[in-house]
């Protein structure tokens, strides 16, 4: 690949359990475990397979009887019986094949349903560290594309594989019974078939793994491009993105061609070995007939059995690509399912009671990556019912502290307690139910306004939703839309302004009714008028609640009960707005950078007139 790829965001990046080479049988066993509740169907499938295998013997037997008995004896009346027998066998074969195919598909679809649900549920349980290191497009590809490949195996190929295995051993046993010498000579070709099938199977599986990784790369590229279309158009980088997508697509095509080469080679090799077997039967069979050891009807029947014996091998060589592709997909699926979350409920975790006293960070040390500390030996406390502001330079660790409080991550050292209880000893659900977050980067789902507000409390009534919207100063603009609360907001709320999205987020937090509110740069990117409305909405949100504010605009935190100044993951100052200004430390430096003092203009104002103090939007 030529050219620089911005942000290094184009390559595959799965970070989880190392790839695990599982056998095809372990994959099929896992699928069977997922459908244990369908045991009646499984029994019916086995019985129908046995019936199919037995019926496969009927037509060759009737053919042999016709050649060896009816034709020499000119038993014309028996022809109708033989024809009826063959027709009956064909009808029952068709019926059992249909029933078997449908039941296998029915059971297989339930296995796929369970597998996809298991993957989604497991991904929901993983911690933020996992999502920090893995691409959205790759995860989507594993849940959709890889599971769909397994679906193809179960709905079509698995039936053929199981049926062919039963048929192969049944036919081989019968052929050994009727002519063991000829059968043994014939079976000498099968080790070569097994060797080539295994050898090519491994190559096909490896190549399909590359194919599926390249599909994930295409998904990543597509997800990035579609979600960042405004940025692409604004920088007129359409040609660059088209080139990037074309390169990913070409890599996928190259990988596919390599896998197709192995598939194309295997089929002719198996057919050649099957023809060797046919030659053996014709030559040695004819020799036995001429010596009186075999009848003409028997050799014709034996050729039919040969077809039945070779058919499973031929079929398996054709479905081996699907089987190995499924095995490669199963490896990628297993990587997800075997990834363990580092954030989980400890054994005997208790439910966190309603917060009423104090939050304490005790000797916290944390790093996203080893060797790069973000928080260092930090100890602070926050009282219930008060507003605590976190300020400092970018990268000082402000947002990281709130992420630790919500247990998106756990510190490497130290503890966080709420009312004296270590948050690692309480359930995640009870902890996060008490915390509401309103950030600068608002996450809204593609749906209606009502659905996005109701996300704070899924059981909320329309009256509760409207009340929350009014308290957030959102009801006025919502009702101005033609469809009101049923208006579609588009992906990530693209049809709303920044201030409107913020007020919906506040309404959602109000509906949740948490004890602790985290405001992470909630007004940083808004204009003065929108900020004023948001500040009024926040006043409703903060009533009787504990608030943690992360702010760069110091004008919004002047009334905070406590201001904690962070630098390089450590506390450098703590106090109120006035006390910190009087102290003359880091907070005053930040304040003076935002509000530089103007030099007196003696010509513009009389000596007795004091310069007016700047007025700022509403504060917390």
C-alpha positions as CSV (number, residue, x, y, z in Angstrom):
1,X,0.0,0.0,0.0
2,X,1.3,3.4,-0.9
3,X,0.6,6.7,0.8
4,X,0.1,7.7,4.4
5,X,-3.1,6.6,6.1
6,X,-4.3,9.3,8.5
7,X,-4.6,8.6,12.2
8,X,-3.4,5.0,11.6
9,X,-7.0,3.9,11.7
10,X,-7.1,1.6,8.7
11,X,-5.5,-1.6,10.0
12,X,-7.1,-4.4,11.9
13,X,-6.7,-4.0,15.6
14,X,-8.5,-6.7,17.5
15,X,-7.2,-7.0,21.0
16,X,-8.5,-9.8,23.1
17,X,-7.8,-13.5,23.5
18,X,-5.0,-14.7,21.1
19,X,-6.3,-16.6,18.1
20,X,-7.3,-20.2,19.0
21,X,-7.1,-23.0,16.5
22,X,-10.2,-25.0,17.3
23,X,-11.1,-28.2,15.4
24,X,-14.1,-28.5,13.1
25,X,-15.6,-31.0,15.5
26,X,-15.3,-28.6,18.5
27,X,-17.1,-26.0,16.4
28,X,-19.9,-28.5,15.5
29,X,-20.0,-29.6,19.1
30,X,-20.5,-26.1,20.3
31,X,-23.4,-25.6,17.8
32,X,-25.0,-28.8,19.2
33,X,-24.6,-27.7,22.8
34,X,-26.5,-24.5,21.9
35,X,-29.5,-26.5,20.7
36,X,-29.8,-29.1,23.5
37,X,-33.3,-27.9,24.1
38,X,-34.2,-29.1,20.6
39,X,-33.3,-32.7,21.4
40,X,-36.5,-34.1,19.8
41,X,-35.5,-32.5,16.5
42,X,-32.0,-33.9,16.9
43,X,-33.3,-37.4,17.4
44,X,-35.6,-37.0,14.4
45,X,-32.6,-35.8,12.3
46,X,-30.5,-38.9,13.3
47,X,-33.4,-41.3,12.4
48,X,-34.0,-39.6,9.1
49,X,-30.3,-39.8,8.3
50,X,-30.4,-43.6,9.0
51,X,-33.5,-43.9,6.8
52,X,-31.8,-42.1,4.0
53,X,-28.8,-44.3,4.2
54,X,-30.9,-47.5,4.2
55,X,-33.0,-46.3,1.3
56,X,-29.8,-45.7,-0.7
57,X,-29.3,-49.5,-0.7
58,X,-32.7,-50.3,-2.2
59,X,-32.2,-49.1,-5.8
60,X,-28.8,-50.9,-6.4
61,X,-30.3,-54.1,-4.9
62,X,-33.3,-54.0,-7.2
63,X,-31.1,-53.2,-10.1
64,X,-28.9,-56.3,-9.4
65,X,-32.0,-58.5,-9.0
66,X,-33.4,-57.3,-12.3
67,X,-30.1,-58.0,-14.2
68,X,-29.4,-61.4,-12.5
69,X,-32.9,-62.8,-12.2
70,X,-35.7,-61.0,-14.1
71,X,-33.9,-60.6,-17.4
72,X,-32.5,-64.2,-17.7
73,X,-35.8,-65.7,-16.5
74,X,-38.0,-63.3,-18.6
75,X,-40.2,-62.5,-15.6
76,X,-42.2,-59.8,-17.2
77,X,-44.7,-59.6,-14.4
78,X,-41.9,-58.7,-12.0
79,X,-40.9,-55.6,-13.9
80,X,-43.9,-53.7,-12.5
81,X,-42.9,-54.7,-8.9
82,X,-39.3,-53.6,-9.5
83,X,-40.4,-50.3,-11.0
84,X,-42.8,-49.7,-8.1
85,X,-40.1,-50.5,-5.6
86,X,-37.6,-48.1,-7.2
87,X,-40.3,-45.4,-7.4
88,X,-41.3,-45.9,-3.8
89,X,-37.7,-45.7,-2.7
90,X,-37.2,-42.5,-4.7
91,X,-40.4,-41.0,-3.1
92,X,-39.3,-41.8,0.4
93,X,-35.8,-40.6,-0.3
94,X,-37.1,-37.3,-1.4
95,X,-39.4,-37.0,1.6
96,X,-36.8,-37.9,4.2
97,X,-34.3,-35.5,2.5
98,X,-36.8,-32.7,2.7
99,X,-37.6,-33.4,6.3
100,X,-34.0,-33.7,7.2
101,X,-33.0,-30.5,5.4
102,X,-35.8,-28.5,7.1
103,X,-35.1,-29.9,10.6
104,X,-31.4,-29.3,10.3
105,X,-32.0,-25.7,9.1
106,X,-34.6,-25.2,11.9
107,X,-32.2,-26.4,14.6
108,X,-29.3,-24.6,13.0
109,X,-31.1,-21.3,12.9
110,X,-31.7,-21.6,16.6
111,X,-28.0,-22.3,17.2
112,X,-27.2,-19.1,15.2
113,X,-29.7,-17.1,17.1
114,X,-28.2,-18.2,20.4
115,X,-24.6,-17.6,19.2
116,X,-25.3,-14.1,17.9
117,X,-27.2,-13.2,21.1
118,X,-24.4,-14.7,23.2
119,X,-21.8,-12.6,21.3
120,X,-23.9,-9.4,21.7
121,X,-24.5,-10.0,25.4
122,X,-20.9,-10.8,26.0
123,X,-19.7,-7.6,24.1
124,X,-22.1,-5.6,26.3
125,X,-20.4,-7.0,29.4
126,X,-16.8,-6.1,28.3
127,X,-15.1,-3.1,29.8
128,X,-14.1,0.2,28.1
129,X,-10.5,-0.9,27.8
130,X,-11.7,-3.5,25.2
131,X,-13.5,-0.9,23.2
132,X,-10.6,1.5,23.4
133,X,-8.4,-1.1,21.6
134,X,-10.8,-2.6,19.1
135,X,-12.4,-1.2,16.0
136,X,-16.1,-0.9,15.7
137,X,-16.1,-2.1,12.1
138,X,-14.2,-5.3,13.1
139,X,-16.6,-6.1,15.9
140,X,-19.6,-5.6,13.6
141,X,-18.0,-7.9,11.0
142,X,-17.6,-10.6,13.6
143,X,-21.2,-10.4,14.8
144,X,-22.7,-10.2,11.3
145,X,-20.4,-11.6,8.6
146,X,-18.7,-14.3,10.6
147,X,-21.9,-15.5,12.1
148,X,-23.6,-15.5,8.7
149,X,-20.8,-17.8,7.4
150,X,-21.6,-20.3,10.2
151,X,-25.2,-19.9,9.2
152,X,-24.4,-21.1,5.7
153,X,-22.6,-24.1,7.1
154,X,-25.5,-25.2,9.3
155,X,-28.3,-24.5,6.9
156,X,-26.8,-26.4,4.0
157,X,-23.4,-28.1,4.4
158,X,-23.8,-29.6,7.9
159,X,-26.7,-31.8,6.7
160,X,-24.6,-33.1,3.8
161,X,-21.6,-33.8,6.0
162,X,-23.5,-35.8,8.6
163,X,-25.5,-37.7,6.1
164,X,-22.4,-38.5,4.0
165,X,-20.5,-39.8,7.0
166,X,-23.2,-42.2,7.9
167,X,-23.7,-43.3,4.2
168,X,-19.9,-43.7,3.7
169,X,-19.4,-46.2,6.6
170,X,-22.7,-48.1,5.9
171,X,-21.8,-48.5,2.2
172,X,-18.2,-49.4,2.9
173,X,-19.2,-52.1,5.4
174,X,-21.7,-53.6,3.0
175,X,-19.2,-53.6,0.1
176,X,-16.7,-55.4,2.3
177,X,-19.4,-58.0,3.0
178,X,-20.3,-58.7,-0.6
179,X,-16.7,-58.5,-2.1
180,X,-14.0,-57.8,0.4
181,X,-11.1,-58.2,-2.0
182,X,-12.4,-55.7,-4.5
183,X,-13.4,-53.3,-1.7
184,X,-9.9,-53.4,-0.1
185,X,-8.2,-52.6,-3.4
186,X,-10.7,-49.8,-4.0
187,X,-10.2,-48.3,-0.5
188,X,-6.4,-48.0,-1.1
189,X,-7.2,-44.7,-3.0
190,X,-8.9,-43.2,0.0
191,X,-5.8,-42.4,2.1
192,X,-4.6,-40.2,-0.8
193,X,-8.0,-38.5,-0.8
194,X,-7.8,-37.9,3.0
195,X,-4.3,-36.5,2.7
196,X,-5.2,-34.0,0.0
197,X,-8.4,-33.0,1.7
198,X,-6.6,-32.3,5.0
199,X,-3.6,-30.6,3.3
200,X,-5.8,-28.3,1.2
201,X,-8.3,-27.9,4.0
202,X,-5.6,-26.3,6.2
203,X,-4.5,-23.9,3.4
204,X,-8.2,-23.0,2.7
205,X,-8.8,-22.3,6.4
206,X,-5.7,-20.1,6.7
207,X,-6.6,-18.2,3.5
208,X,-10.2,-17.7,4.6
209,X,-8.9,-16.3,7.9
210,X,-7.1,-13.7,5.8
211,X,-10.3,-13.1,3.8
212,X,-12.4,-12.5,6.8
213,X,-9.7,-10.2,8.3
214,X,-9.8,-8.2,5.1
215,X,-13.6,-8.1,5.2
216,X,-13.2,-6.5,8.7
217,X,-10.8,-4.0,7.3
218,X,-13.4,-3.0,4.6
219,X,-16.0,-2.7,7.4
220,X,-13.7,-0.5,9.4
221,X,-13.0,1.7,6.4
222,X,-16.7,1.9,5.6
223,X,-17.7,2.7,9.1
224,X,-15.1,5.4,9.4
225,X,-16.0,7.0,6.1
226,X,-19.8,6.9,6.6
227,X,-19.6,8.3,10.1
228,X,-17.2,11.0,9.1
229,X,-18.8,12.0,5.8
230,X,-19.2,15.7,6.9
231,X,-15.4,15.8,7.6
232,X,-14.6,14.2,4.3
233,X,-16.7,16.6,2.3
234,X,-15.4,19.6,4.3
235,X,-11.8,18.8,3.5
236,X,-12.7,17.6,-0.1
237,X,-11.0,14.3,0.6
238,X,-13.5,12.2,-1.3
239,X,-10.8,11.1,-3.8
240,X,-8.5,10.1,-1.0
241,X,-11.2,8.1,0.8
242,X,-12.2,6.4,-2.5
243,X,-8.6,5.4,-3.0
244,X,-8.4,4.0,0.5
245,X,-11.6,2.0,0.1
246,X,-10.4,0.7,-3.3
247,X,-7.2,-0.5,-1.7
248,X,-9.0,-2.4,1.1
249,X,-11.4,-3.8,-1.5
250,X,-8.5,-5.0,-3.6
251,X,-6.8,-6.7,-0.6
252,X,-10.1,-8.5,-0.1
253,X,-10.2,-9.6,-3.7
254,X,-6.6,-10.8,-3.6
255,X,-7.3,-12.8,-0.5
256,X,-10.4,-14.3,-2.1
257,X,-8.6,-15.3,-5.2
258,X,-5.9,-17.1,-3.2
259,X,-8.6,-19.1,-1.3
260,X,-10.4,-19.9,-4.6
261,X,-7.2,-21.2,-6.1
262,X,-7.0,-23.9,-3.4
263,X,-10.7,-24.7,-3.7
264,X,-10.3,-25.0,-7.5
265,X,-7.4,-27.4,-7.2
266,X,-8.9,-29.7,-4.6
267,X,-12.0,-30.7,-6.6
268,X,-10.1,-32.0,-9.7
269,X,-7.6,-34.0,-7.6
270,X,-10.5,-35.7,-5.8
271,X,-12.3,-36.4,-9.1
272,X,-9.1,-37.9,-10.5
273,X,-8.7,-40.3,-7.5
274,X,-12.4,-41.2,-7.8
275,X,-11.8,-42.2,-11.5
276,X,-8.9,-44.3,-10.4
277,X,-11.3,-46.1,-8.1
278,X,-13.7,-46.6,-11.0
279,X,-11.0,-48.1,-13.2
280,X,-10.1,-50.5,-10.3
281,X,-13.8,-51.7,-10.1
282,X,-14.2,-52.1,-13.8
283,X,-11.0,-54.0,-14.4
284,X,-10.9,-56.3,-11.3
285,X,-14.7,-56.6,-11.3
286,X,-14.7,-57.7,-14.9
287,X,-11.9,-60.1,-14.2
288,X,-14.0,-61.7,-11.4
289,X,-17.1,-61.9,-13.6
290,X,-15.1,-63.6,-16.4
291,X,-13.8,-66.1,-13.8
292,X,-17.3,-66.8,-12.5
293,X,-16.7,-65.2,-9.0
294,X,-19.1,-62.3,-9.6
295,X,-22.3,-61.8,-11.6
296,X,-23.0,-59.0,-14.1
297,X,-25.8,-57.7,-11.9
298,X,-23.5,-57.7,-8.9
299,X,-20.8,-55.7,-10.7
300,X,-23.5,-53.1,-11.8
301,X,-24.7,-52.9,-8.2
302,X,-21.1,-52.6,-7.0
303,X,-20.6,-49.7,-9.4
304,X,-23.7,-48.1,-7.8
305,X,-22.3,-48.6,-4.3
306,X,-19.0,-47.2,-5.6
307,X,-20.9,-44.0,-6.5
308,X,-22.5,-43.9,-3.1
309,X,-19.1,-44.5,-1.5
310,X,-17.3,-41.8,-3.5
311,X,-20.1,-39.3,-3.3
312,X,-19.4,-38.3,0.3
313,X,-15.7,-37.8,-0.4
314,X,-16.5,-35.8,-3.5
315,X,-19.2,-33.8,-1.6
316,X,-16.9,-33.1,1.3
317,X,-14.2,-31.9,-1.0
318,X,-16.7,-29.4,-2.3
319,X,-18.1,-28.3,1.0
320,X,-14.6,-28.2,2.6
321,X,-14.3,-24.6,1.6
322,X,-17.5,-23.8,3.5
323,X,-16.5,-25.9,6.5
324,X,-13.0,-24.3,6.7
325,X,-14.4,-20.9,6.1
326,X,-16.8,-21.5,9.0
327,X,-13.9,-22.8,11.1
328,X,-12.0,-19.6,10.5
329,X,-15.1,-17.6,11.3
330,X,-15.6,-19.6,14.5
331,X,-12.0,-18.8,15.6
332,X,-12.8,-15.1,15.2
333,X,-16.1,-15.5,17.1
334,X,-14.3,-17.5,19.9
335,X,-11.8,-14.7,20.3
336,X,-14.7,-12.5,21.3
337,X,-16.4,-15.0,23.5
338,X,-13.2,-15.9,25.4
339,X,-12.2,-12.3,26.1
340,X,-12.7,-11.6,29.8
341,X,-13.8,-8.2,31.1
342,X,-11.5,-6.7,33.7
343,X,-14.5,-4.8,35.2
344,X,-17.0,-7.2,36.8
345,X,-19.1,-7.8,39.9
346,X,-17.1,-9.4,42.6
347,X,-18.5,-12.5,44.3
348,X,-21.0,-11.4,47.0
349,X,-21.0,-7.8,45.7
350,X,-23.6,-5.8,47.5
351,X,-26.1,-3.3,46.3
352,X,-25.0,0.3,46.8
353,X,-27.5,2.2,49.0
354,X,-28.5,5.7,48.2
355,X,-25.5,8.1,48.4
356,X,-25.8,10.6,51.4
357,X,-22.3,11.3,52.8
358,X,-19.0,11.4,50.9
359,X,-17.1,10.2,47.9
360,X,-13.4,9.5,48.6
361,X,-10.5,8.8,46.2
362,X,-7.7,7.2,48.3
363,X,-4.2,7.0,46.9
364,X,-5.3,6.5,43.3
365,X,-2.8,5.5,40.7
366,X,-4.0,4.7,37.2
367,X,-2.6,4.3,33.7
368,X,-4.3,3.4,30.4
369,X,-1.1,1.9,29.2
370,X,1.6,0.5,31.4
371,X,4.4,3.0,32.0
372,X,2.3,6.0,31.1
373,X,0.7,7.2,34.4
374,X,-2.4,9.4,34.1
375,X,-3.3,9.6,37.8
376,X,-0.5,9.5,40.5
377,X,-1.1,9.1,44.2
378,X,-4.3,11.1,44.2
379,X,-6.5,11.5,47.3
380,X,-9.6,13.8,47.4
381,X,-13.1,13.8,48.8
382,X,-16.4,15.2,47.7
383,X,-19.3,15.8,50.0
384,X,-22.9,14.9,49.2
385,X,-25.1,17.7,48.0
386,X,-22.2,19.9,47.0
387,X,-20.7,21.0,43.6
388,X,-17.1,19.9,43.1
389,X,-15.3,21.3,40.1
390,X,-12.2,19.7,38.5
391,X,-10.0,22.0,36.5
392,X,-6.6,21.8,35.0
393,X,-4.7,21.5,31.7
394,X,-5.8,19.1,29.0
395,X,-4.5,15.6,30.0
396,X,-4.4,16.4,33.7
397,X,-6.7,13.5,34.4
398,X,-10.1,15.2,35.0
399,X,-12.2,12.9,32.8
400,X,-10.2,9.9,33.9
401,X,-11.3,10.5,37.5
402,X,-15.0,10.4,36.6
403,X,-14.4,7.3,34.5
404,X,-12.9,5.6,37.5
405,X,-15.9,6.7,39.6
406,X,-18.3,5.0,37.2
407,X,-16.0,2.0,37.0
408,X,-15.4,2.2,33.3
409,X,-11.9,1.4,34.5
410,X,-10.4,0.3,37.8
411,X,-7.3,2.0,39.3
412,X,-4.1,0.0,39.5
413,X,-3.6,1.2,43.1
414,X,-5.8,2.8,45.7
415,X,-9.5,2.7,46.2
416,X,-12.7,4.8,45.6
417,X,-15.3,4.7,48.3
418,X,-18.9,6.0,48.4
419,X,-20.2,6.4,52.0
420,X,-17.3,4.2,53.1
421,X,-18.0,1.4,50.7
422,X,-15.3,0.4,48.1
423,X,-17.1,0.7,44.7
424,X,-15.3,-2.6,43.6
425,X,-17.4,-4.3,46.3
426,X,-20.8,-3.1,45.1
427,X,-22.7,-4.2,41.9
428,X,-22.1,-2.3,38.8
429,X,-25.8,-1.8,38.2
430,X,-26.4,-0.2,41.6
431,X,-23.4,2.0,41.2
432,X,-24.2,3.3,37.8
433,X,-27.9,3.7,38.5
434,X,-26.9,6.5,41.0
435,X,-24.7,8.4,38.5
436,X,-25.8,10.5,35.6
437,X,-23.4,11.9,32.9
438,X,-23.9,14.9,30.7
439,X,-20.9,15.5,28.5
440,X,-19.8,17.7,25.6
441,X,-19.9,14.7,23.3
442,X,-23.6,13.9,23.4
443,X,-24.5,10.4,22.4
444,X,-28.0,10.2,20.8
445,X,-29.5,7.2,19.0
446,X,-31.2,7.3,15.6
447,X,-34.8,7.5,16.6
448,X,-37.4,9.9,18.0
449,X,-36.9,12.6,20.6
450,X,-39.2,10.7,23.0
451,X,-37.1,7.5,22.7
452,X,-33.9,9.4,23.4
453,X,-35.2,11.1,26.5
454,X,-36.9,7.8,27.7
455,X,-33.5,6.1,27.5
456,X,-32.8,7.5,31.0
457,X,-35.8,5.4,32.3
458,X,-37.2,2.9,29.8
459,X,-40.4,2.5,31.8
460,X,-41.2,6.3,32.0
461,X,-44.6,7.5,31.0
462,X,-45.2,10.3,28.4
463,X,-46.0,12.7,31.2
464,X,-42.7,12.0,32.9
465,X,-40.8,12.5,29.7
466,X,-42.6,15.8,29.0
467,X,-41.9,16.9,32.6
468,X,-38.2,16.2,32.2
469,X,-38.1,18.0,28.9
470,X,-39.7,21.1,30.5
471,X,-37.3,21.1,33.4
472,X,-34.4,20.9,30.9
473,X,-35.9,23.8,28.8
474,X,-36.3,21.5,25.9
475,X,-40.1,21.3,25.6
476,X,-40.4,24.6,23.7
477,X,-38.2,23.6,20.8
478,X,-39.5,20.0,20.8
479,X,-43.1,21.0,20.5
480,X,-42.2,23.4,17.7
481,X,-41.3,20.4,15.5
482,X,-44.1,19.2,13.3
483,X,-44.1,15.8,15.0
484,X,-43.2,17.0,18.4
485,X,-41.7,14.3,20.6
486,X,-42.1,11.8,17.8
487,X,-39.7,13.7,15.5
488,X,-36.8,11.8,14.1
489,X,-33.4,13.2,15.1
490,X,-31.2,11.3,12.7
491,X,-28.0,9.5,13.4
492,X,-26.3,10.9,16.5
493,X,-28.9,13.7,16.5
494,X,-27.7,15.3,13.3
495,X,-31.0,17.1,12.8
496,X,-30.6,19.0,16.1
497,X,-28.3,21.9,17.1
498,X,-25.7,21.5,19.8
499,X,-27.8,23.3,22.4
500,X,-30.8,21.2,21.6
501,X,-28.8,18.0,21.9
502,X,-27.5,19.1,25.2
503,X,-30.9,19.8,26.6
504,X,-32.2,16.4,25.5
505,X,-29.2,14.9,27.3
506,X,-30.1,16.9,30.4
507,X,-33.7,15.8,30.2
508,X,-32.5,12.2,29.9
509,X,-30.4,12.6,33.0
510,X,-33.3,14.2,34.8
511,X,-35.5,11.3,34.0
512,X,-32.9,8.9,35.4
513,X,-33.0,10.9,38.6
514,X,-29.5,10.0,39.8
515,X,-27.9,11.0,43.1
516,X,-24.6,12.0,41.5
517,X,-24.3,14.1,38.3
518,X,-21.1,14.4,36.2
519,X,-20.9,17.4,33.9
520,X,-18.0,16.8,31.6
521,X,-17.5,20.1,29.6
522,X,-21.2,20.2,29.2
523,X,-21.3,23.8,27.8
524,X,-17.8,24.0,26.3
525,X,-18.8,24.2,22.6
526,X,-22.0,26.3,22.9
527,X,-22.7,29.9,22.0
528,X,-23.6,32.4,24.8
529,X,-27.3,32.1,24.3
530,X,-27.3,28.3,24.3
531,X,-25.0,28.2,27.3
532,X,-27.4,30.4,29.2
533,X,-30.3,28.1,28.5
534,X,-28.2,25.0,29.4
535,X,-27.1,26.7,32.6
536,X,-30.8,27.2,33.5
537,X,-31.6,23.6,32.7
538,X,-28.7,22.5,34.8
539,X,-30.1,24.3,37.8
540,X,-33.1,22.0,37.7
541,X,-30.8,19.0,37.3
542,X,-28.6,19.8,40.3
543,X,-31.3,20.3,42.9
544,X,-30.6,18.0,45.9
545,X,-27.8,16.2,43.9
546,X,-24.1,15.9,44.2
547,X,-22.4,17.3,41.2
548,X,-18.9,16.8,39.7
549,X,-18.1,19.5,37.1
550,X,-15.2,19.2,34.6
551,X,-14.7,22.6,33.0
552,X,-12.2,24.7,31.1
553,X,-14.5,27.7,31.3
554,X,-13.8,28.9,34.8
555,X,-16.7,31.3,34.6
556,X,-19.1,28.3,35.0
557,X,-17.7,27.1,38.3
558,X,-17.2,30.3,40.3
559,X,-20.0,29.3,42.7
560,X,-18.7,25.7,43.2
561,X,-18.4,24.5,46.8
562,X,-15.0,23.0,46.0
563,X,-12.6,23.5,43.2
564,X,-9.8,20.9,42.7
565,X,-6.9,21.8,40.5
566,X,-5.2,18.9,38.8
567,X,-1.9,18.8,36.9
568,X,-0.3,15.6,35.5
569,X,-2.6,13.4,37.5
570,X,-2.0,15.0,40.9
571,X,-3.8,17.6,43.0
572,X,-2.0,20.9,43.2
573,X,-4.6,23.0,44.8
574,X,-8.0,22.8,46.5
575,X,-10.4,25.5,47.6
576,X,-13.2,27.9,46.6
577,X,-13.0,30.3,43.7
578,X,-12.0,33.3,45.9
579,X,-9.6,31.4,48.1
580,X,-7.7,30.0,45.1
581,X,-7.5,33.4,43.5
582,X,-6.1,34.9,46.7
583,X,-3.6,32.0,46.9
584,X,-2.1,33.0,43.6
585,X,-1.3,29.5,42.4
586,X,-2.1,27.5,39.3
587,X,-5.8,28.3,39.4
588,X,-5.1,32.0,39.3
589,X,-2.8,31.4,36.3
590,X,-5.6,29.6,34.5
591,X,-8.0,32.4,35.5
592,X,-5.8,35.2,34.3
593,X,-5.3,33.4,31.0
594,X,-9.0,33.4,30.4
595,X,-9.8,36.8,31.9
596,X,-6.7,39.0,31.3
597,X,-7.0,42.2,33.3
598,X,-7.4,45.3,31.2
599,X,-5.1,48.3,31.7
600,X,-7.1,51.4,32.8
601,X,-8.0,53.7,30.0
602,X,-7.6,57.2,31.6
603,X,-8.7,59.0,28.5
604,X,-11.9,57.0,28.1
605,X,-13.1,57.2,31.7
606,X,-13.1,59.8,34.4
607,X,-10.6,59.1,37.2
608,X,-13.4,58.4,39.7
609,X,-15.1,55.8,37.5
610,X,-14.2,52.2,38.1
611,X,-13.9,49.9,35.1
612,X,-16.9,47.6,34.8
613,X,-16.4,44.0,35.7
614,X,-17.2,41.6,32.9
615,X,-20.4,39.7,33.2
616,X,-20.5,36.1,32.4
617,X,-23.2,33.6,31.6
618,X,-25.1,31.9,34.5
619,X,-22.9,29.8,36.7
620,X,-23.3,26.6,38.6
